[in-house]
C-alpha cells in the first residue's frame, strides 16, 4: 500500500499557490509513512459556530502572515493537532473545491512519521484520530452516498463510519478526490441520498 501511495502522490502536481484574499483556505491530508498508511482526521469541537462536531481534515483559512496556501495548511495543522511543519513531507496538491460559504479550499497531501505524537487543541477540537487508508478502499465500509446542493453547485460524497466517527460532506468529498486521483480507487456516485440546502 505504501509503494502504491507514494507512486500515486508522485504523479500529482504540487502547486504552491499564493494566498490573496480572506475567502481562501487550505487543508492537509497527513498520511503516516508506514506499510499500512493511515490518514489523520479531526472532530471539530461542539461549541464552534460552524460545522460543530463534524469530522474534518486539519486546516483553515488563509492569513495575511502566511507566505502561501501550503503555509496555511501547515500552520493550521500545527495549531490544531501539534503537527510540526518539519514533520511533513509535502508530496502533492489536490483539486480545489468551494464550500457553501464560498470559501476556496485547497488540499495538500503529505507523509508524516508513523509514530508522530498528535494532540487535539481543545479550543478547536474534540478529538484527533487516524484511519487506515485501506479502510476507505473497501466498498462495504461505505454506508451510503450523499448528494449536496447549494452555492449554485452540486457534489456527491460517500459516507464512512469509523469507530463512532461519521466521515461525510466536504471532508468525504476531498477524501474521495484523493482516493480516486492518487490510489485509483474508482469510487463513483451510487444510490445517492439528497441532502437539502447544504454544501461544505
N, C-alpha and C positions, 0 to 999 in steps of 0.2 A: 504493500500500500504506500509506503513512504517513497519508494522509487517512482511509482506512478504519480504521486502528488507532486514531487519535485519536477518531474518532466512536464507535467501539465502547467505548473506555475511558470516554468522557464519559457513556455510557449506564449504566455500572456505579456503584453507590453507593460512597462512601468512608466506611467505618465504622472509626473510630479507637478500638478497644476498649482499655480499661484492663486491664493485666495484674493478675492477682490471686493466682496460685499457680504453683509450680515446674513444673507439667505443661503449661505453655503455651509456644509458640514462634511465631516469625514469620519469614517468608522474603520475599525481594524478587525480583520479575521485573523486572529492569533492562533496558530496551529502548532502543537507540540512536535518537536523534531524527534520522533521515535518510530519504531517499526509499525505500530498501530497509532497513527496520529490522532490527536484529539483537538477539538475546537473549543476555545474559551467563549463562554456566554455569561451574561449577567441577568439578574432580575432587578428591575427598577424598583425603588422604594415606593411604598404605598401612599406616602404623603405628597408625592410630586404632583404638580399641576397637570402634566400631560403624560400619557402612556403609563400611568401609575400601575405598578405590579407586573408589568409586561416583561417578557424576555427580550433582551436586546444584545447587540454587539457593542463592545467598548467604543466610545467615540462621542463626538458632539460638534457644536457649532464652531466655525472658524472665528478666530480672534485676530485683531489687527497686529498683535505681537507675534503671531505665527508667521514664519517665513514662507510657508506654503501649506497646502492641504494635508500633505503627509505629516508635516509637523503637528498639525491639528490632531490627526488621528493618534499619533504617538503621545502627545501631551495629555489628551483626554484619557487615553488608556492608562497612563501613569497615575493620573488623578483618581480614576475610578477603581482600579484594581491593583495599583502598585507595580505595574509592569514598567521597568526602566527602558527608555528608548534604545540603549545599547544592548538590551537583551533580545531585540527584534531584528531578525534578518529579513528585511523587506524584499519581497520577491516580485510582486505584481500589483497592478491596479485592475479593477473590475468595472463593468459598465455602471455608470452613474444612474441614479433614479431620483424621483422627486416625491417628497412627502405630501400629505394632504394639506399641509400648511404652506406649500410652495417652497420648501427647503430643498436645495440641490444636494443630494447625499452622494459622496464619493468614497467607495470602498477600496481598501488596500488589503493585501494578504501578505503575511509573513510568518516565518518559522521562529519559535521560541524554545528555550531549553525544556526538556521533558520534566525536569524537577524544579522548575521555577516556582517560587512561593508567591501566591496571589492573595490579596486581602481586599474584601469589599469595603469601599468607602461608605460608611453607614449613613452619611448625609444624602447619598445618591442611590444607594443600592441596598436591596435585601439580601442578595447572595451573588456569589461568583462560582461558576461550576464549569466542568468540561464534559463534552460529549464526543465519543469516538466517531470519526468520520464514517466508519463502516456502518454505524447505526443509521445514518441518513441515506445510505445507499440501498438499504433493504426495503423493498416496496411494501412489505407487510407492516413496517413501522410507521407508514404514513396513514393517518386515520381518515383524512378526507382532503379535498381541495376546496379552498375558498376563492371566490371571485369578488374583487373590490371595485367600487365605482366612486368617483369623486375627483375634484380638481380637473374636470374635463378629461379624465383618463380612466382606463380600466387595466387592472392587472390581476393575476391569479397567483396563488401560492399554496403549497401543501401545508398540512398541519402535522406536527410531530408532538408526541408526548414522551417525556423522558424523566423518570424518577420524580414525578409530581410537577414538572415544569411543562407548560404548553408553549410551543415554539410556532408562531404563526405571523400573519401580517407582513409588514415590510421586512422584518428580520428573516422570515422564512423565504420571502421573495429574493432577497440578496443572497441568501444561502443557496437557493436553487440555481441562481445565475452562476455562482461559484462552482457548484457540483457539476453543472452542465458544461461550463467553459473549461474547467480545469481537469475534472475527472471523467468527462464524457458520460455523465450519468444517464442522460436521455430521459429526464423527468418531464412529463408533459401533463397538461391540464386534463383532468378526468372527473366526471361526476361532481362538478362544482356546486358548492352551496353559496348562494348570493349573500353578501354582507352589505347592508344598505348604508349609503352615505358615509362611507369610511374609506380613507386612503392614507396609508402610512402607519 
